Amino acid sequence: MRTTLLATVLGAASLAAHAEAATYALDPTHTFVAFEIGHFGTSTNRGRFDKKQGTVQFDRSGKTGKLDVTIDTASINTGTDAFNKHLQSKDFLNVAEYPTARFTADKFSFNGDKVAEVAGQLTLLGKTLPVTLKANNFNCYENSMLKREVCGGDFEATIQRSQWGVVWGLNFGFPDTMRLVVQAEAIRQ
């Protein structure tokens, strides 16, 4: 009897925890994936990917989450057509062979009730490696126009581009380290 009661209570608690999980869709008008890389120690080259889509499974009370984002690598935008074309070439993103990059994550770390880190896997140029995005800001709010909850924040990571095979320019002074900067908001479905 005692075992059955305990199993029932634990089962109900498990169902309640799963009931808190919600699905969110990335809002493309408030989500941007950008990069920054030094230019001969003088200035910083920046660009962003204009086309991306993804979903988030998020459970604040259970402090868990899953993320799946796909980025159209041909949508890279630096503000300069010639630079965009070079970044789309085999020297960098090779968009003809690898038209998308993907970030999937299933480990959300929290600081109180706010997401502090999202650890996952970045697939770029056919190679998948771990990347952890650190949250600089995170919040959820009720969007008065959409009448739905929106969650998101500002995230960043520094990666070594050579780990994915992007080595162009290393031999004449371009750095291997590249900063990823992600602004993301997702709408509860």
N, C-alpha and C positions, 0 to 999 in steps of 0.2 A: 504494500500500500504506500509506504513512504517513498519507495523508488518510483512508483507510478506518478505520485504527486510531484516529485522533484522533476521528472521527465516532462510532465505537463507544463510546469512553470518555466522550465528552461526552453521548451518548445515555443511557448507563447512569447517569451522574451526574444527568442530568435526571430520569430515572425514580426514582432514589433520593430526590431532593429532593421529588418529588411524592408519594412513598410516605409521607413524614413528615406530610403534611397530614392532619388529622383533623376530623371533624364533631362539634360540641358543640351540645346543646340548652340553652337558658336554663332554669335551675331557678327556677320561679315563686315558690318559698318563700324563695329567697335573692337575688332580683333585684327591685329597686325603682327606679322612676324618680320623682324628686321635684323640686319647684321651691321656690325661696325668692325673695321679693320684698319690698322695704322697704315699710313702712306709715307714711307721713308722717314718716320719720326717727326714729320712736319705737321700733318693734318690727319683727319680720319675720314676714310671712305665709308659711306653709308648707303644702304639700299633696303628695300623691303619687297615682300612677295604680296602682290595684290589679290591673288586668288587662293583661298584656303577654305576648308570646310571640316567640320568635326563635331563630335558629340562628347559629352561628359556625363558620367554616372557619378553622383555625388551624394554622400550621406554625412551631413554635419554631425548628427548625434552619434553615429557609429564611427566617425572620423576615418572614413574610407572614401575611395574614389577610383575611377577609371577614366582614362582620356584616350581619344583616338582622333588625331588630326592629320589630314592630308593636305599637302601644299603643292600647288602647280608651279614647278620650278621655272617654266617659261614666263611666268608672270612677274619675274624679278624686275624691279623698277628702281633705278638709281637717279633718274631724272636726266640721264644722258643716253641717247639711243646707242651710240657706239660702245659705251661701257656695258650696257645691257646685253648687246650682242656678244661681246667678248665673254661675259659671265655665263651666257647660255651655251657657249662653245665647249668643245672637248677639253679646253684648258682648265675649265672650272666645273660647271654643273652638267655638261653633256646632256642637254635637255632632249635631244633627238633620241637618245638611248634610254634615258632615265627621266621621264616627264614629270615624275612626282617624287617628293620626299614625304616621309611619314614619321610622326612621333606618337608612340603609344606608351601609356603609363598606367600602372596599377598600384603605385605606392604614393599615397599622399601623407605628408607629415604635417602635424598641426602644432601651433603655439596657441594654447587655449582653444577657442572656437574658430580660429583663422588658419587657413592653409599657409604653411611656412615653406614647404618644398613639394615638388612633384618629381619623382624619380621614374625614369622610363628608358625607352630605347629609341634612338634616332636612326632611321634608315635613310641613307643618302648615297647616291651612286651605287646602289645595290649592296652596300655594306651597313650592317646594323651594330651599333655600339651604345653603351649606356651614357645617358646625359641626365643631370639633375638640374631642374629649373628652380631657382630660389625666388621666393616671393618677396618683393619690396613693398607690396601693398596688396591687400585682399579684403573684399567686402561683398556682402549680399544685400540687396535692397528690393523693395517692391516698386516696380516701374509703373508710374501712374498712367502712362500712355498705353502700355501693353497690358496692364492689369495682371502682370505676372512677375514672379521673382526673377531677378537677374543676379548672377554671381560672377565675379571676376577679379582681375588684378593685374599688376605689373610684375613680370618675371624676367629673370636673366640667367645666363650661363656663359661660361667661357670655354670654348672647345679648341682643340688642336686640329685644324683642318686637314693636315697630312694624314691623320688617322683614317680618314675617308678617301684618301688618295688625291686630295686637292693640293698639289705641290707647286703649281705654276708660280713663279716669282720668288720662291724661297731662296734660290741661288743668287739673286741680285737685290736682296734687302727687304722684301715684303715679309711681315711676321707670319708665323705659323698660328699664333693665337688669334682667335676671332670671337668677338662678343655677340651673343644672340640676345636680342631684346624682344620680349613678347608682351604685348598689351592684349588682354583677352577678356571678353565678356560673353556669357552664355545665358540663354533664355530658357527658363524652365518650360518643359513641354507638357 
